[in-house]
């Protein structure tokens, strides 16, 4: 059930940009279809039909740790479009390939560290390449992007650089925004 704040956001955007159609869709209940992964036709996932059809896709995620992946950031949102659990880094990048985000926003006032402890951090990281955004966000959280295999897989499939030294940033430097997040207990590099 969408909260009132999301409905208001969409309504306000529709008013401000009257020529653009904004929609809120619950991907948990949207009609799905088994579709082959682009460039990997033998691999299929059940995903909401609307995902590859949408005009613009924005991924919004908090700075959060994950017991399997290490972090769950903008690319981690794509695990939620599959009708079955996503258990591998490669599956996560497969799901991103159906419809990469046009804009990835990570952060906010609060994040999640360790095994679910909320932390105040007040950082926003955004960009047009989700893998690059996640790399910078992971670095800000005290993770080494090289320890997060989904980032290298994403780079190899053309979704942005995983190396923070190759990513052009504006605003604070990574070191200025860094806060060491506690690592989740189950995560193994």
NORKAGI-V604649 format. One record per residue. N is the residue number from 1. RES is the residue in three letters. SS is DSSP state (H for helix, E for strand, - for the rest). PSI is psi as a letter, one per 30 degrees, with the letter a starting at -180 (999 if undefined). D_CENTER is the distance of its C-alpha to the mean C-alpha in whole Angstrom. Layout:
n:N res:RES ss:SS psi:PSI d_center:D_CENTER
n:N res:RES ss:SS psi:PSI d_center:D_CENTER
This chain:
n:1 res:UNK ss:- psi:k d_center:21
n:2 res:UNK ss:- psi:k d_center:19
n:3 res:UNK ss:- psi:l d_center:21
n:4 res:UNK ss:H psi:e d_center:23
n:5 res:UNK ss:H psi:e d_center:21
n:6 res:UNK ss:H psi:e d_center:18
n:7 res:UNK ss:H psi:e d_center:21
n:8 res:UNK ss:H psi:e d_center:23
n:9 res:UNK ss:H psi:e d_center:20
n:10 res:UNK ss:H psi:e d_center:20
n:11 res:UNK ss:H psi:e d_center:24
n:12 res:UNK ss:H psi:e d_center:24
n:13 res:UNK ss:H psi:e d_center:22
n:14 res:UNK ss:H psi:e d_center:24
n:15 res:UNK ss:H psi:e d_center:27
n:16 res:UNK ss:H psi:e d_center:26
n:17 res:UNK ss:- psi:i d_center:25
n:18 res:UNK ss:- psi:f d_center:28
n:19 res:UNK ss:- psi:g d_center:28
n:20 res:UNK ss:- psi:k d_center:24
n:21 res:UNK ss:- psi:k d_center:23
n:22 res:UNK ss:- psi:k d_center:20
n:23 res:UNK ss:- psi:k d_center:19
n:24 res:UNK ss:- psi:k d_center:17
n:25 res:UNK ss:- psi:k d_center:17
n:26 res:UNK ss:- psi:j d_center:16
n:27 res:UNK ss:- psi:f d_center:15
n:28 res:UNK ss:- psi:f d_center:17
n:29 res:UNK ss:- psi:f d_center:20
n:30 res:UNK ss:- psi:k d_center:20
n:31 res:UNK ss:- psi:k d_center:22
n:32 res:UNK ss:E psi:l d_center:20
n:33 res:UNK ss:E psi:k d_center:22
n:34 res:UNK ss:E psi:j d_center:22
n:35 res:UNK ss:E psi:k d_center:21
n:36 res:UNK ss:E psi:k d_center:21
n:37 res:UNK ss:E psi:k d_center:18
n:38 res:UNK ss:- psi:k d_center:19
n:39 res:UNK ss:- psi:g d_center:21
n:40 res:UNK ss:E psi:i d_center:21
n:41 res:UNK ss:E psi:f d_center:24
n:42 res:UNK ss:E psi:f d_center:25
n:43 res:UNK ss:E psi:k d_center:21
n:44 res:UNK ss:E psi:l d_center:20
n:45 res:UNK ss:E psi:l d_center:18
n:46 res:UNK ss:E psi:j d_center:19
n:47 res:UNK ss:E psi:l d_center:16
n:48 res:UNK ss:E psi:k d_center:17
n:49 res:UNK ss:H psi:f d_center:19
n:50 res:UNK ss:H psi:f d_center:18
n:51 res:UNK ss:H psi:e d_center:14
n:52 res:UNK ss:H psi:f d_center:16
n:53 res:UNK ss:H psi:f d_center:18
n:54 res:UNK ss:- psi:k d_center:17
n:55 res:UNK ss:- psi:e d_center:18
n:56 res:UNK ss:- psi:k d_center:15
n:57 res:UNK ss:- psi:k d_center:11
n:58 res:UNK ss:E psi:k d_center:9
n:59 res:UNK ss:E psi:k d_center:5
n:60 res:UNK ss:E psi:k d_center:7
n:61 res:UNK ss:E psi:l d_center:6
n:62 res:UNK ss:- psi:l d_center:9
n:63 res:UNK ss:- psi:j d_center:10
n:64 res:UNK ss:E psi:k d_center:11
n:65 res:UNK ss:E psi:l d_center:12
n:66 res:UNK ss:E psi:k d_center:12
n:67 res:UNK ss:- psi:f d_center:16
n:68 res:UNK ss:- psi:e d_center:15
n:69 res:UNK ss:- psi:f d_center:12
n:70 res:UNK ss:E psi:e d_center:13
n:71 res:UNK ss:E psi:l d_center:10
n:72 res:UNK ss:- psi:j d_center:7
n:73 res:UNK ss:- psi:b d_center:4
n:74 res:UNK ss:- psi:e d_center:1
n:75 res:UNK ss:H psi:e d_center:3
n:76 res:UNK ss:H psi:f d_center:5
n:77 res:UNK ss:H psi:f d_center:4
n:78 res:UNK ss:H psi:f d_center:6
n:79 res:UNK ss:H psi:f d_center:9
n:80 res:UNK ss:H psi:f d_center:10
n:81 res:UNK ss:H psi:f d_center:11
n:82 res:UNK ss:E psi:k d_center:14
n:83 res:UNK ss:- psi:f d_center:17
n:84 res:UNK ss:- psi:l d_center:18
n:85 res:UNK ss:- psi:k d_center:16
n:86 res:UNK ss:- psi:j d_center:14
n:87 res:UNK ss:- psi:f d_center:16
n:88 res:UNK ss:- psi:l d_center:15
n:89 res:UNK ss:H psi:e d_center:13
n:90 res:UNK ss:H psi:e d_center:15
n:91 res:UNK ss:H psi:e d_center:14
n:92 res:UNK ss:H psi:e d_center:10
n:93 res:UNK ss:H psi:e d_center:11
n:94 res:UNK ss:H psi:e d_center:13
n:95 res:UNK ss:H psi:e d_center:11
n:96 res:UNK ss:H psi:e d_center:9
n:97 res:UNK ss:H psi:f d_center:12
n:98 res:UNK ss:H psi:e d_center:14
n:99 res:UNK ss:- psi:i d_center:12
n:100 res:UNK ss:- psi:k d_center:10
n:101 res:UNK ss:- psi:k d_center:8
n:102 res:UNK ss:- psi:f d_center:11
n:103 res:UNK ss:E psi:k d_center:10
n:104 res:UNK ss:E psi:k d_center:7
n:105 res:UNK ss:E psi:k d_center:8
n:106 res:UNK ss:E psi:k d_center:7
n:107 res:UNK ss:E psi:b d_center:11
n:108 res:UNK ss:E psi:a d_center:14
n:109 res:UNK ss:E psi:e d_center:17
n:110 res:UNK ss:E psi:l d_center:16
n:111 res:UNK ss:E psi:a d_center:14
n:112 res:UNK ss:E psi:k d_center:15
n:113 res:UNK ss:E psi:l d_center:16
n:114 res:UNK ss:- psi:b d_center:18
n:115 res:UNK ss:- psi:h d_center:19
n:116 res:UNK ss:- psi:g d_center:18
n:117 res:UNK ss:E psi:k d_center:20
n:118 res:UNK ss:E psi:k d_center:18
n:119 res:UNK ss:E psi:k d_center:19
n:120 res:UNK ss:E psi:k d_center:20
n:121 res:UNK ss:E psi:e d_center:18
n:122 res:UNK ss:E psi:h d_center:18
n:123 res:UNK ss:E psi:k d_center:16
n:124 res:UNK ss:E psi:k d_center:13
n:125 res:UNK ss:E psi:k d_center:11
n:126 res:UNK ss:E psi:l d_center:11
n:127 res:UNK ss:E psi:l d_center:11
n:128 res:UNK ss:- psi:g d_center:11
n:129 res:UNK ss:- psi:j d_center:10
n:130 res:UNK ss:H psi:e d_center:6
n:131 res:UNK ss:H psi:e d_center:8
n:132 res:UNK ss:H psi:e d_center:11
n:133 res:UNK ss:H psi:e d_center:9
n:134 res:UNK ss:H psi:e d_center:7
n:135 res:UNK ss:H psi:e d_center:11
n:136 res:UNK ss:H psi:e d_center:12
n:137 res:UNK ss:H psi:e d_center:10
n:138 res:UNK ss:H psi:e d_center:12
n:139 res:UNK ss:H psi:e d_center:15
n:140 res:UNK ss:H psi:e d_center:15
n:141 res:UNK ss:- psi:f d_center:15
n:142 res:UNK ss:- psi:g d_center:18
n:143 res:UNK ss:- psi:l d_center:16
n:144 res:UNK ss:- psi:j d_center:17
n:145 res:UNK ss:H psi:e d_center:15
n:146 res:UNK ss:H psi:f d_center:17
n:147 res:UNK ss:H psi:g d_center:17
n:148 res:UNK ss:- psi:j d_center:14
n:149 res:UNK ss:H psi:e d_center:15
n:150 res:UNK ss:H psi:f d_center:11
n:151 res:UNK ss:H psi:e d_center:11
n:152 res:UNK ss:H psi:e d_center:15
n:153 res:UNK ss:H psi:e d_center:14
n:154 res:UNK ss:H psi:e d_center:12
n:155 res:UNK ss:H psi:e d_center:14
n:156 res:UNK ss:H psi:f d_center:17
n:157 res:UNK ss:- psi:g d_center:16
n:158 res:UNK ss:- psi:g d_center:16
n:159 res:UNK ss:- psi:g d_center:12
n:160 res:UNK ss:- psi:l d_center:13
n:161 res:UNK ss:- psi:k d_center:15
n:162 res:UNK ss:- psi:f d_center:14
n:163 res:UNK ss:- psi:j d_center:17
n:164 res:UNK ss:H psi:f d_center:17
n:165 res:UNK ss:H psi:f d_center:20
n:166 res:UNK ss:H psi:f d_center:20
n:167 res:UNK ss:- psi:k d_center:17
n:168 res:UNK ss:- psi:k d_center:19
n:169 res:UNK ss:- psi:l d_center:18
n:170 res:UNK ss:- psi:l d_center:20
n:171 res:UNK ss:- psi:b d_center:21
n:172 res:UNK ss:- psi:k d_center:21
n:173 res:UNK ss:- psi:l d_center:21
n:174 res:UNK ss:H psi:e d_center:19
n:175 res:UNK ss:H psi:e d_center:22
n:176 res:UNK ss:H psi:e d_center:23
n:177 res:UNK ss:H psi:f d_center:19
n:178 res:UNK ss:- psi:k d_center:19
n:179 res:UNK ss:- psi:j d_center:19
n:180 res:UNK ss:- psi:j d_center:20
n:181 res:UNK ss:- psi:k d_center:18
n:182 res:UNK ss:- psi:k d_center:20
n:183 res:UNK ss:- psi:k d_center:18
n:184 res:UNK ss:- psi:k d_center:18
n:185 res:UNK ss:- psi:e d_center:22
n:186 res:UNK ss:- psi:f d_center:21
n:187 res:UNK ss:- psi:k d_center:18
n:188 res:UNK ss:- psi:k d_center:20
n:189 res:UNK ss:- psi:999 d_center:20
